[in-house]
Amino acid sequence: MKKTWFITGAGRGMGVDFTRAALSAGHAVVATVRDVDRAADTLGRADDLLIVKLDVTSPADAAAAVHAAVDRFGRIDVLVNNAANFYAGYFEELTPEQVERQLMTTLIGPMNVTRAVLPVMRRQRFGHIISISSSAGLAAGFDFVSAYAASKFGLEGWMESLHAEVAPFGISATIVNPGFFRTELLTQQSTNYAAPSVADYDERRGPVLEYWKSQNGRQSGDPAKLAQALLTIAGQEPPPRRFIAGADAIATTEQKIADLQAQIAAYRELSSSLDFDAAE
């Protein structure tokens, strides 16, 4: 069945692959971007492609983009919350403004867009919301990702609750947890680093910073294959509530599960002793 896809962050990174894959599969695509001219050069032109300006941090932009999508194609079947940025650094060195910008784009942004799309999907009694999270949305016990992980953990909690709220309307919600994919997330255009300000981190900061910079262009995941995987899960009925994307992401998730089970086992007796005592 031909569907209308609404993809955020469609002009760069994985969003380009998602858009091209959906078009190639015969779907209509609303590609939302911050720079329409650049996106038109990247994506080209097609009868089933509508490129719309959208800053996901703006509820007004989200409402206008949804209106344009419905005006052109009449419906929205699949929403892909893909737009993201990356503020990297030790939490103490990230400014409140940097943390806020991280949350606004990666957590509040998907909420803004989904809030605008949901009335369309409810009227249809059909829809599929796919939000691109991260391995850092499941397990983030490593340096330099505190703000990013906070946004992705928040995204996951919101999506899990949203699933329960909208399922009665025929709307599905899927969380996608990619591992390291070769995208533009680690480029200078998408990654912002905290300025050094706390001497206690000096010894560790250099090697960690060098690691993150060195990973750009070396990630093992192929975004084009992830795009095909999204087409597969979007075609399933019902679609999965969660999709772990990449062998590295599976390994991270399995380790997280093992860690949780170990913590449960270690404190089971104490955890189970907290109810009120039975009345005599």
ChimeraX attribute file (.defattr): number of C-alpha atoms within 10 A of each C-alpha:
attribute: neighborCount
match mode: 1-to-1
recipient: residues
	/A:1	6
	/A:2	10
	/A:3	19
	/A:4	25
	/A:5	27
	/A:6	27
	/A:7	25
	/A:8	31
	/A:9	27
	/A:10	29
	/A:11	27
	/A:12	21
	/A:13	18
	/A:14	23
	/A:15	25
	/A:16	22
	/A:17	22
	/A:18	30
	/A:19	27
	/A:20	21
	/A:21	21
	/A:22	22
	/A:23	18
	/A:24	10
	/A:25	12
	/A:26	13
	/A:27	17
	/A:28	24
	/A:29	29
	/A:30	26
	/A:31	30
	/A:32	28
	/A:33	24
	/A:34	19
	/A:35	16
	/A:36	16
	/A:37	12
	/A:38	13
	/A:39	22
	/A:40	17
	/A:41	10
	/A:42	13
	/A:43	18
	/A:44	11
	/A:45	12
	/A:46	10
	/A:47	8
	/A:48	14
	/A:49	23
	/A:50	18
	/A:51	26
	/A:52	24
	/A:53	19
	/A:54	24
	/A:55	22
	/A:56	27
	/A:57	20
	/A:58	15
	/A:59	19
	/A:60	14
	/A:61	18
	/A:62	27
	/A:63	18
	/A:64	14
	/A:65	24
	/A:66	24
	/A:67	16
	/A:68	16
	/A:69	24
	/A:70	15
	/A:71	10
	/A:72	14
	/A:73	17
	/A:74	11
	/A:75	22
	/A:76	24
	/A:77	21
	/A:78	23
	/A:79	25
	/A:80	25
	/A:81	26
	/A:82	22
	/A:83	26
	/A:84	23
	/A:85	21
	/A:86	25
	/A:87	24
	/A:88	26
	/A:89	23
	/A:90	20
	/A:91	15
	/A:92	13
	/A:93	17
	/A:94	21
	/A:95	13
	/A:96	11
	/A:97	9
	/A:98	18
	/A:99	19
	/A:100	14
	/A:101	18
	/A:102	25
	/A:103	25
	/A:104	20
	/A:105	21
	/A:106	27
	/A:107	26
	/A:108	21
	/A:109	25
	/A:110	28
	/A:111	21
	/A:112	21
	/A:113	27
	/A:114	22
	/A:115	14
	/A:116	20
	/A:117	26
	/A:118	21
	/A:119	11
	/A:120	19
	/A:121	23
	/A:122	15
	/A:123	11
	/A:124	15
	/A:125	15
	/A:126	20
	/A:127	28
	/A:128	25
	/A:129	26
	/A:130	27
	/A:131	23
	/A:132	22
	/A:133	29
	/A:134	24
	/A:135	24
	/A:136	23
	/A:137	22
	/A:138	18
	/A:139	18
	/A:140	19
	/A:141	11
	/A:142	9
	/A:143	14
	/A:144	22
	/A:145	18
	/A:146	21
	/A:147	22
	/A:148	25
	/A:149	26
	/A:150	18
	/A:151	25
	/A:152	26
	/A:153	21
	/A:154	17
	/A:155	24
	/A:156	23
	/A:157	11
	/A:158	14
	/A:159	22
	/A:160	15
	/A:161	11
	/A:162	15
	/A:163	18
	/A:164	12
	/A:165	12
	/A:166	19
	/A:167	15
	/A:168	12
	/A:169	15
	/A:170	14
	/A:171	23
	/A:172	24
	/A:173	25
	/A:174	23
	/A:175	23
	/A:176	23
	/A:177	24
	/A:178	23
	/A:179	23
	/A:180	22
	/A:181	22
	/A:182	19
	/A:183	21
	/A:184	16
	/A:185	19
	/A:186	21
	/A:187	14
	/A:188	11
	/A:189	10
	/A:190	15
	/A:191	16
	/A:192	17
	/A:193	16
	/A:194	16
	/A:195	12
	/A:196	15
	/A:197	12
	/A:198	10
	/A:199	8
	/A:200	8
	/A:201	13
	/A:202	11
	/A:203	9
	/A:204	10
	/A:205	17
	/A:206	11
	/A:207	11
	/A:208	15
	/A:209	15
	/A:210	10
	/A:211	11
	/A:212	13
	/A:213	14
	/A:214	12
	/A:215	14
	/A:216	17
	/A:217	14
	/A:218	11
	/A:219	14
	/A:220	14
	/A:221	18
	/A:222	15
	/A:223	20
	/A:224	18
	/A:225	15
	/A:226	20
	/A:227	19
	/A:228	17
	/A:229	16
	/A:230	19
	/A:231	15
	/A:232	11
	/A:233	17
	/A:234	21
	/A:235	13
	/A:236	9
	/A:237	8
	/A:238	13
	/A:239	16
	/A:240	14
	/A:241	16
	/A:242	18
	/A:243	20
	/A:244	19
	/A:245	21
	/A:246	20
	/A:247	14
	/A:248	17
	/A:249	21
	/A:250	17
	/A:251	14
	/A:252	19
	/A:253	19
	/A:254	13
	/A:255	13
	/A:256	16
	/A:257	14
	/A:258	12
	/A:259	13
	/A:260	12
	/A:261	11
	/A:262	12
	/A:263	11
	/A:264	13
	/A:265	11
	/A:266	11
	/A:267	10
	/A:268	11
	/A:269	10
	/A:270	9
	/A:271	11
	/A:272	8
	/A:273	9
	/A:274	8
	/A:275	7
	/A:276	6
	/A:277	7
	/A:278	5
	/A:279	4
	/A:280	3
